[in-house]
Amino acid sequence: MSEKKQIARAAGVLGLATILSRVMGMVRDMVVSRLFGAGLATDAFFAAFQIPNMLRRFFAEGALTSAFVPTFSEWLTQKGEEEARELANACFTLLTIVMAAVTLAGIMLSPAIVSLMFPGFKVEPAKFELTVFLNRLMFPYIFFVSLVALCMGILNTVRHFFTPAISTVFLNISMILCAWLLHDRFQVPITALAIGVIIGGFLQLALQLPTLWSKGFPIRPRFNPGHPAVRKIALLMGPSVFGVGVYYLNITVGNILASLLPQGSVSYLYYAQRLFEFPQGIFTVSVAQAVLPSMSRQAAAGEMDQLKESLAFGLRLTLFVTIPATAGLMVCATPIFSLLFMGGEFDYAKAVSSAEALFYYSIGLSLVALVRVLVPAFYALKDTKTPVAIAFTAFVLNVLFSLLLMGPLKHGGLALASSLSALGNMGLLLWFLRRKIGPFGGRRIVISGLKAFLAAIPMALVVLWGMRLTDWAAPGGKIVKACVLLGSIGVGVAIFMTVAHVLRCEEAREVVGQVRRRLGR
């Protein structure tokens, strides 16, 4: 099987597993919005969860994965499976010790961390104290999920993608059950949701270990911090934290500034981010995770032409799926919130406020997606400095745009600032990567993106017309709303794929081919 087909197949497996996870995540957010709405308690929970979640994105899924996978792939390719197994055990043991220390420090320093990250909460002592309490309760989540990320790196390198992708389903199920069954057992009901986070993190890790054993990598204690590959991973991780995690740092800055805006702003941004990350998790992360092991092996073997082809295909596939997703989210923002979240403590005004943030986040969907594929290319080439310098520039842009736009557009301005920052980040990454490795099919990438854009126009127009068939501000009517929304999206997808085939879009044929092969099995 060609490398391109392997990437597409891996992305398909990841996408299918992630669809289930994201659907459960959406159910989770629906339960949260119904039970707790958008106010003091949810602002406190989302802020408290943001802290370990930010560390997960920066450290576990960001720096650790981008540093570990290329090094582990090189070790496996050049040294063999026995040496790779030794490296995996050494990394797991050292990571367990480090993350235990980080967790204890986070619990003890929680008041200072919350004060730093959410200064606006200090004017409301009740909100501040609740945030500190919830943050202490949930901080061990970073311990579990960091080990999960290491397991994911090992499994992805040996071409097993399903188990790591499906594991987040258990986090969502745990949070749903705890929120639904235990919320009336606590003086502060939202405490039940925090307990669900910890149980879910443990279950995620427990799911990985048997799979590692079956793939020939049983985890055993092996304390060897002097291992040459461990040192190499540690050196790569330092700058990787900022290079991979700049998007999430921008989100964090947005939440910090949102704490200075009217109550509910943190919750509006959170709900919007969750929907924004739905296509990100299904498509973008799937492509990025699928293409990184391929590029790492090709870089280790010195196969630069093949690496360029893998990168270019990953970028084209990303544009093909994110451009129509951008159009869909922008057109359907308010209807989605009306259908999924409106009811109970979450009224139409809150749906509109959340949809406003989603609209502005959606502008940057393709840009963020391209960054997620471009940055690992640098790390596959063992270049950690360039993405960090570019990420710092993007971070500064985000801060400036946020301060400029949060006045007139409130929380919507913070979402727009994130998208504008992603534009600068993506443009600089493309320019510097081309200088580093030479042309990698830029003309084909542009043409592919243009075809996807042209195919998305009639799709968006039809979906926009369909959204006018019902009153989204009216309470109830969930069945009618669901039929209108899903029917319009289904017709829109059919139109997009039809136009893409007429335009002879290569990625459309690849996607259809993968679906046919799976149905054939």
C-alpha positions as CSV (number, residue, x, y, z in Angstrom):
1,M,0.0,0.0,0.0
2,S,1.4,3.5,-0.9
3,E,2.2,5.9,1.8
4,K,-0.5,8.3,0.6
5,K,-3.1,5.5,0.9
6,Q,-1.8,4.5,4.3
7,I,-2.2,8.2,5.5
8,A,-5.7,8.3,4.1
9,R,-6.6,5.0,5.7
10,A,-5.2,6.0,9.0
11,A,-7.0,9.3,8.9
12,G,-10.2,7.5,8.1
13,V,-9.8,5.2,11.1
14,L,-9.0,8.1,13.3
15,G,-11.9,10.1,11.9
16,L,-14.4,7.3,12.5
17,A,-13.2,6.8,16.1
18,T,-13.2,10.5,16.7
19,I,-16.7,10.9,15.3
20,L,-18.0,8.7,18.1
21,S,-15.9,10.5,20.7
22,R,-17.1,14.0,19.4
23,V,-20.7,13.0,19.3
24,M,-20.4,11.8,22.9
25,G,-18.7,15.1,23.7
26,M,-21.6,17.0,22.2
27,V,-24.0,15.0,24.3
28,R,-21.9,15.8,27.3
29,D,-22.1,19.5,26.5
30,M,-25.8,19.3,26.0
31,V,-26.2,17.7,29.4
32,V,-24.0,20.4,31.0
33,S,-25.9,23.2,29.3
34,R,-29.2,21.8,30.4
35,L,-28.2,21.1,34.0
36,F,-26.0,24.1,34.6
37,G,-26.7,26.7,31.9
38,A,-24.1,29.5,31.4
39,G,-23.3,31.5,34.5
40,L,-21.2,31.6,37.6
41,A,-21.0,27.8,38.1
42,T,-20.2,27.0,34.5
43,D,-17.7,29.9,34.2
44,A,-15.9,28.5,37.2
45,F,-15.9,24.9,35.9
46,F,-14.8,25.7,32.4
47,A,-12.1,28.0,33.8
48,A,-10.9,25.3,36.3
49,F,-10.9,22.6,33.6
50,Q,-9.1,24.9,31.2
51,I,-6.0,24.8,33.3
52,P,-5.2,21.0,33.2
53,N,-6.8,20.9,29.8
54,M,-4.3,23.6,28.6
55,L,-1.4,21.6,30.0
56,R,-2.8,18.5,28.2
57,R,-2.8,20.3,24.9
58,F,0.6,22.0,25.3
59,F,2.5,19.2,27.0
60,A,0.8,15.9,26.4
61,E,-0.8,16.1,22.9
62,G,1.5,18.9,21.8
63,A,5.1,18.9,22.9
64,L,5.3,15.3,24.1
65,T,3.7,13.8,20.9
66,S,5.7,16.0,18.5
67,A,9.0,15.2,20.2
68,F,8.4,11.5,21.0
69,V,6.9,10.2,17.8
70,P,9.8,11.3,15.5
71,T,12.4,10.0,18.0
72,F,10.6,6.8,18.7
73,S,10.1,6.2,15.0
74,E,13.8,6.7,14.3
75,W,14.8,4.4,17.2
76,L,12.4,1.7,16.0
77,T,13.6,2.0,12.4
78,Q,17.3,2.1,13.1
79,K,17.7,0.1,16.4
80,G,14.9,-2.5,16.2
81,E,11.9,-3.4,18.3
82,E,13.8,-4.4,21.5
83,E,15.5,-1.1,21.8
84,A,12.3,0.7,21.0
85,R,10.6,-1.2,23.8
86,E,13.3,-0.2,26.2
87,L,12.9,3.4,25.2
88,A,9.1,3.2,25.7
89,N,9.5,1.9,29.2
90,A,12.1,4.5,30.2
91,C,9.9,7.3,28.9
92,F,6.8,6.0,30.6
93,T,8.6,5.6,34.0
94,L,10.1,9.1,33.9
95,L,6.9,10.7,32.7
96,T,5.0,9.1,35.6
97,I,7.4,10.6,38.1
98,V,7.4,14.1,36.4
99,M,3.7,14.3,36.1
100,A,3.1,13.2,39.7
101,A,5.2,16.1,40.8
102,V,3.4,18.5,38.4
103,T,0.1,17.4,39.7
104,L,1.0,17.9,43.3
105,A,2.4,21.4,42.5
106,G,-0.7,22.3,40.6
107,I,-3.0,21.3,43.5
108,M,-0.9,23.3,46.0
109,L,-0.5,26.4,43.8
110,S,-4.1,26.4,42.5
111,P,-5.1,29.8,44.1
112,A,-2.1,31.5,42.5
113,I,-2.7,29.9,39.1
114,V,-6.4,30.8,39.0
115,S,-5.5,34.4,40.1
116,L,-3.0,34.6,37.2
117,M,-5.1,33.1,34.5
118,F,-8.5,34.5,35.4
119,P,-7.9,37.8,37.1
120,G,-11.5,39.0,36.6
121,F,-12.8,36.3,38.9
122,K,-11.2,37.9,42.0
123,V,-13.9,40.6,42.1
124,E,-16.4,37.8,42.8
125,P,-15.0,35.8,45.7
126,A,-17.6,33.0,45.3
127,K,-16.6,32.4,41.7
128,F,-12.9,32.6,42.5
129,E,-13.2,30.1,45.4
130,L,-15.3,27.7,43.4
131,T,-12.8,27.8,40.5
132,V,-9.9,27.0,42.9
133,F,-11.8,24.1,44.4
134,L,-12.7,22.6,41.1
135,N,-9.2,23.1,39.7
136,R,-7.7,21.2,42.7
137,L,-10.2,18.5,42.2
138,M,-9.5,18.1,38.5
139,F,-5.8,18.7,38.3
140,P,-4.9,14.9,38.5
141,Y,-6.4,14.7,35.0
142,I,-3.2,16.0,33.5
143,F,-1.3,13.0,35.1
144,F,-3.5,10.4,33.4
145,V,-3.8,12.1,30.1
146,S,-0.1,12.7,29.7
147,L,0.5,9.0,30.0
148,V,-2.3,8.4,27.6
149,A,-0.5,10.7,25.1
150,L,2.7,8.7,25.4
151,C,0.8,5.5,24.8
152,M,-0.9,7.1,21.8
153,G,2.5,8.0,20.3
154,I,3.7,4.4,20.6
155,L,0.6,2.9,19.1
156,N,0.4,5.5,16.3
157,T,4.0,4.7,15.4
158,V,3.2,1.0,15.0
159,R,0.2,2.0,12.9
160,H,-2.5,1.4,15.5
161,F,-4.8,4.5,15.7
162,F,-8.2,3.3,16.8
163,T,-7.7,2.7,20.6
164,P,-6.2,6.2,21.4
165,A,-8.8,7.9,19.3
166,I,-11.7,6.1,20.9
167,S,-10.5,6.5,24.5
168,T,-11.9,10.0,24.9
169,V,-15.4,8.4,24.6
170,F,-14.8,7.1,28.1
171,L,-14.0,10.6,29.4
172,N,-17.3,11.9,27.9
173,I,-19.3,9.0,29.2
174,S,-17.9,9.4,32.7
175,M,-18.7,13.1,32.7
176,I,-22.2,12.6,31.4
177,L,-23.1,9.9,34.0
178,C,-21.5,11.7,36.9
179,A,-23.3,15.0,36.0
180,W,-26.6,13.4,35.4
181,L,-26.6,11.0,38.4
182,L,-24.6,12.9,41.0
183,H,-25.4,16.6,40.5
184,D,-28.0,16.6,43.2
185,R,-25.8,14.8,45.7
186,F,-23.5,17.8,46.3
187,Q,-24.0,21.2,47.8
188,V,-22.4,22.6,44.7
189,P,-23.9,20.5,41.9
190,I,-21.3,21.1,39.3
191,T,-18.8,19.2,41.6
192,A,-20.2,16.0,40.0
193,L,-18.8,17.0,36.6
194,A,-15.3,17.5,38.0
195,I,-15.4,14.0,39.6
196,G,-16.4,12.7,36.1
197,V,-13.3,14.2,34.7
198,I,-11.0,12.3,37.0
199,I,-12.7,9.0,36.6
200,G,-12.7,9.5,32.8
201,G,-8.9,10.2,32.8
202,F,-8.2,7.0,34.7
203,L,-10.4,5.0,32.3
204,Q,-8.6,6.5,29.2
205,L,-5.3,5.2,30.5
206,A,-6.6,1.9,31.6
207,L,-7.8,1.3,28.0
208,Q,-4.3,1.9,26.4
209,L,-2.3,-0.6,28.5
210,P,-3.8,-3.9,27.2
211,T,-3.5,-2.7,23.6
212,L,0.2,-1.8,24.1
213,W,0.7,-5.3,25.5
214,S,-1.0,-6.9,22.5
215,K,1.2,-4.9,20.1
216,G,4.4,-6.1,21.8
217,F,5.1,-3.1,24.0
218,P,4.1,-4.1,27.6
219,I,4.8,-1.3,30.0
220,R,7.2,-2.1,32.8
221,P,9.1,0.2,35.2
222,R,12.4,1.2,33.8
223,F,14.1,4.2,35.4
224,N,16.8,5.4,32.9
225,P,16.8,9.2,32.6
226,G,20.2,9.0,31.0
227,H,19.0,7.1,28.0
228,P,20.2,9.0,24.9
229,A,16.8,9.0,23.2
230,V,15.1,10.2,26.4
231,R,17.5,13.2,26.6
232,K,16.8,13.9,22.9
233,I,13.1,13.9,23.5
234,A,13.5,16.2,26.5
235,L,15.5,18.7,24.4
236,L,12.9,18.6,21.6
237,M,10.0,19.1,24.0
238,G,11.1,22.4,25.4
239,P,10.5,24.5,22.3
240,S,7.8,22.2,21.1
241,V,5.6,23.3,23.9
242,F,5.2,26.8,22.4
243,G,5.4,25.8,18.7
244,V,2.6,23.2,18.8
245,G,0.5,24.8,21.5
246,V,0.2,28.4,20.2
247,Y,-3.4,28.0,19.1
248,Y,-4.3,26.7,22.6
249,L,-2.3,29.5,24.2
250,N,-4.3,32.0,22.2
251,I,-7.5,30.3,23.4
252,T,-6.3,30.6,26.9
253,V,-5.5,34.3,26.4
254,G,-9.0,34.7,25.1
255,N,-10.4,33.1,28.3
256,I,-8.3,35.3,30.5
257,L,-9.6,38.4,28.8
258,A,-13.1,37.0,28.8
259,S,-13.0,36.9,32.6
260,L,-13.0,40.7,32.4
261,L,-16.1,40.7,30.2
262,P,-19.8,40.3,31.3
263,Q,-20.7,37.1,33.2
264,G,-21.2,34.2,30.8
265,S,-18.5,35.2,28.4
266,V,-16.1,32.4,29.4
267,S,-19.0,29.9,28.9
268,Y,-19.9,31.3,25.5
269,L,-16.3,30.9,24.3
270,Y,-16.1,27.4,25.7
271,Y,-19.3,26.2,24.1
272,A,-18.2,27.7,20.8
273,Q,-14.8,26.1,21.1
274,R,-16.3,22.8,21.6
275,L,-18.3,23.0,18.4
276,F,-15.4,24.5,16.6
277,E,-13.2,21.6,17.7
278,F,-15.7,19.0,16.4
279,P,-14.5,19.1,12.8
280,Q,-11.0,19.8,14.1
281,G,-11.0,16.6,16.1
282,I,-12.6,14.4,13.4
283,F,-10.7,15.6,10.4
284,T,-7.7,17.9,11.2
285,V,-6.3,16.0,14.2
286,S,-6.9,12.7,12.3
287,V,-4.9,13.9,9.3
288,A,-2.1,15.4,11.5
289,Q,-1.8,12.2,13.6
290,A,-1.8,10.0,10.5
291,V,0.8,12.0,8.6
292,L,3.3,12.6,11.4
293,P,4.5,8.9,11.7
294,S,4.9,8.8,7.9
295,M,6.9,12.0,7.8
296,S,9.0,10.9,10.8
297,R,9.9,7.6,9.1
298,Q,10.7,9.3,5.8
299,A,12.9,11.9,7.5
300,A,14.7,9.2,9.4
301,A,15.3,7.3,6.1
302,G,16.4,10.5,4.2
303,E,13.4,10.1,1.8
304,M,12.8,13.9,1.3
305,D,10.7,13.5,-1.9
306,Q,8.4,11.1,-0.2
307,L,8.2,13.3,2.8
308,K,7.2,16.3,0.6
309,E,4.5,14.2,-1.0
310,S,3.1,13.0,2.3
311,L,3.0,16.6,3.6
312,A,1.4,18.0,0.4
313,F,-1.3,15.3,0.5
314,G,-2.0,16.0,4.1
315,L,-2.4,19.7,3.4
316,R,-4.7,19.0,0.4
317,L,-6.8,16.6,2.3
318,T,-7.1,19.1,5.2
319,L,-8.3,21.8,2.9
320,F,-10.8,19.5,1.3
321,V,-12.5,18.7,4.5
322,T,-12.2,22.0,6.4
323,I,-13.3,24.5,3.8
324,P,-16.8,23.1,3.5
325,A,-16.8,22.6,7.3
326,T,-16.0,26.3,7.7
327,A,-18.9,27.3,5.5
328,G,-21.2,24.9,7.3
329,L,-20.3,26.2,10.8
330,M,-20.7,29.8,9.7
331,V,-24.2,29.3,8.2
332,C,-25.5,26.9,10.9
333,A,-24.0,28.4,14.1
334,T,-27.2,29.7,15.6
335,P,-29.3,26.7,14.5
336,I,-26.8,24.3,16.0
337,F,-26.9,25.9,19.4
338,S,-30.7,26.2,19.2
339,L,-31.1,22.5,18.5
340,L,-28.4,21.1,20.8
341,F,-28.2,23.4,23.7
342,M,-31.4,25.6,24.0
343,G,-33.6,24.5,26.9
344,G,-33.5,24.4,30.6
345,E,-31.0,27.0,31.9
346,F,-29.8,27.8,28.3
347,D,-32.1,30.2,26.5
348,Y,-32.1,31.6,23.0
349,A,-30.1,34.7,24.0
350,K,-27.3,32.5,25.2
351,A,-27.5,30.4,22.1
352,V,-27.1,33.5,19.9
353,S,-24.1,34.8,22.1
354,S,-22.4,31.4,21.8
355,A,-23.1,31.2,18.0
356,E,-21.5,34.6,17.6
357,A,-18.2,33.3,19.0
358,L,-18.5,30.1,16.8
359,F,-19.0,32.3,13.7
360,Y,-15.7,34.1,14.3
361,Y,-13.8,31.0,15.3
362,S,-15.0,29.3,12.1
363,I,-13.2,31.9,10.0
364,G,-9.9,30.4,11.1
365,L,-10.9,26.7,10.9
366,S,-8.8,25.9,7.7
367,L,-6.0,28.1,9.0
368,V,-5.7,26.3,12.3
369,A,-6.0,23.0,10.5
370,L,-3.1,23.8,8.2
371,V,-1.0,24.8,11.2
372,R,-1.7,21.4,12.9
373,V,-0.2,19.7,9.8
374,L,2.7,22.1,9.1
375,V,4.2,22.2,12.6
376,P,4.8,18.4,12.9
377,A,6.6,18.6,9.6
378,F,9.3,20.8,11.2
379,Y,9.6,18.4,14.1
380,A,9.9,15.4,11.8
381,L,12.9,17.3,10.4
382,K,14.2,17.9,14.0
383,D,13.7,21.7,13.6
384,T,12.2,23.0,16.8
385,K,13.4,26.6,16.6
386,T,11.5,27.9,13.6
387,P,8.0,26.9,14.7
388,V,8.7,28.5,18.1
389,A,9.7,31.8,16.6
390,I,6.7,31.8,14.3
391,A,4.4,30.8,17.2
392,F,5.7,33.7,19.3
393,T,4.8,36.1,16.5
394,A,1.4,34.6,16.2
395,F,0.9,34.9,20.0
396,V,1.8,38.6,19.9
397,L,-0.7,39.1,17.0
398,N,-3.4,37.4,19.0
399,V,-2.9,39.6,22.1
400,L,-2.9,42.7,20.0
401,F,-6.0,41.8,18.0
402,S,-7.8,40.6,21.2
403,L,-7.2,44.0,23.0
404,L,-8.3,45.8,19.9
405,L,-11.5,43.8,19.2
406,M,-12.8,42.8,22.7
407,G,-14.1,46.3,23.2
408,P,-16.4,46.6,20.1
409,L,-17.1,42.9,19.7
410,K,-16.9,41.6,23.3
411,H,-16.3,37.8,23.3
412,G,-16.8,37.6,19.6
413,G,-13.7,39.9,19.2
414,L,-11.6,37.4,21.1
415,A,-12.7,34.6,18.8
416,L,-12.0,36.7,15.7
417,A,-8.5,37.6,17.1
418,S,-7.7,33.8,17.4
419,S,-8.6,33.4,13.7
420,L,-6.5,36.4,12.6
421,S,-3.6,35.1,14.6
422,A,-3.9,31.7,12.9
423,L,-3.7,33.4,9.5
424,G,-0.3,34.9,10.4
425,N,0.9,31.6,11.9
426,M,0.0,29.6,8.8
427,G,1.5,32.0,6.4
428,L,4.8,32.2,8.1
429,L,5.0,28.4,8.5
430,L,4.4,27.9,4.8
431,W,7.0,30.4,3.8
432,F,9.8,29.1,6.1
433,L,9.0,25.4,5.4
434,R,9.3,26.1,1.6
435,R,12.7,27.8,2.2
436,K,13.8,24.8,4.3
437,I,12.8,21.9,2.0
438,G,12.1,23.6,-1.3
439,P,8.8,23.4,-3.2
440,F,6.3,20.7,-2.0
441,G,3.5,21.0,-4.5
442,G,2.2,24.5,-3.6
443,R,0.4,24.9,-7.0
444,R,-1.5,21.6,-6.5
445,I,-2.4,22.6,-2.9
446,V,-3.7,26.0,-4.0
447,I,-5.7,24.5,-6.9
448,S,-7.1,21.8,-4.5
449,G,-8.2,24.5,-2.0
450,L,-9.7,26.6,-4.7
451,K,-11.8,23.7,-6.0
452,A,-13.0,22.9,-2.5
453,F,-13.9,26.6,-2.1
454,L,-15.9,26.6,-5.3
455,A,-17.7,23.4,-4.4
456,A,-18.6,24.9,-1.0
457,I,-20.4,27.9,-2.4
458,P,-23.5,26.2,-3.8
459,M,-23.4,23.9,-0.7
460,A,-23.5,27.0,1.6
461,L,-26.3,28.7,-0.3
462,V,-28.5,25.6,-0.2
463,V,-27.9,25.1,3.5
464,L,-28.6,28.8,4.2
465,W,-31.9,28.5,2.4
466,G,-32.7,25.3,4.4
467,M,-32.1,27.1,7.7
468,R,-35.0,29.4,6.9
469,L,-37.5,26.6,7.0
470,T,-38.1,26.8,10.8
471,D,-38.0,29.3,13.7
472,W,-34.8,28.7,15.6
473,A,-35.8,31.2,18.4
474,A,-38.9,29.2,19.3
475,P,-38.6,26.8,22.2
476,G,-39.2,23.1,21.7
477,G,-39.7,21.6,18.3
478,K,-36.5,19.6,18.5
479,I,-37.7,16.9,16.0
480,V,-38.5,19.5,13.3
481,K,-35.3,21.4,14.0
482,A,-33.3,18.2,13.8
483,C,-34.9,17.2,10.5
484,V,-34.3,20.7,9.0
485,L,-30.7,20.9,10.2
486,L,-29.6,17.3,9.4
487,G,-31.6,17.3,6.1
488,S,-30.0,20.6,5.0
489,I,-26.5,19.4,5.9
490,G,-27.0,16.1,4.1
491,V,-28.2,17.8,0.9
492,G,-25.3,20.3,1.3
493,V,-22.7,17.5,1.6
494,A,-24.1,15.7,-1.4
495,I,-23.9,19.0,-3.4
496,F,-20.4,19.6,-2.3
497,M,-19.2,16.1,-3.2
498,T,-21.0,16.3,-6.6
499,V,-19.4,19.6,-7.5
500,A,-16.0,18.4,-6.3
501,H,-16.3,15.3,-8.6
502,V,-17.3,17.6,-11.5
503,L,-14.2,19.7,-10.7
504,R,-12.1,16.5,-10.7
505,C,-10.9,17.0,-7.1
506,E,-8.4,14.3,-6.3
507,E,-9.2,14.3,-2.6
508,A,-12.9,13.6,-3.3
509,R,-12.0,10.5,-5.2
510,E,-9.7,9.4,-2.4
511,V,-12.4,9.8,0.2
512,V,-15.0,8.0,-1.8
513,G,-12.5,5.2,-2.5
514,Q,-11.9,4.8,1.2
515,V,-15.6,4.6,1.9
516,R,-16.2,2.1,-0.8
517,R,-13.3,-0.1,0.4
518,R,-14.7,-0.1,4.0
519,L,-18.2,-0.9,2.8
520,G,-16.8,-3.7,0.7
521,R,-15.3,-5.3,3.8
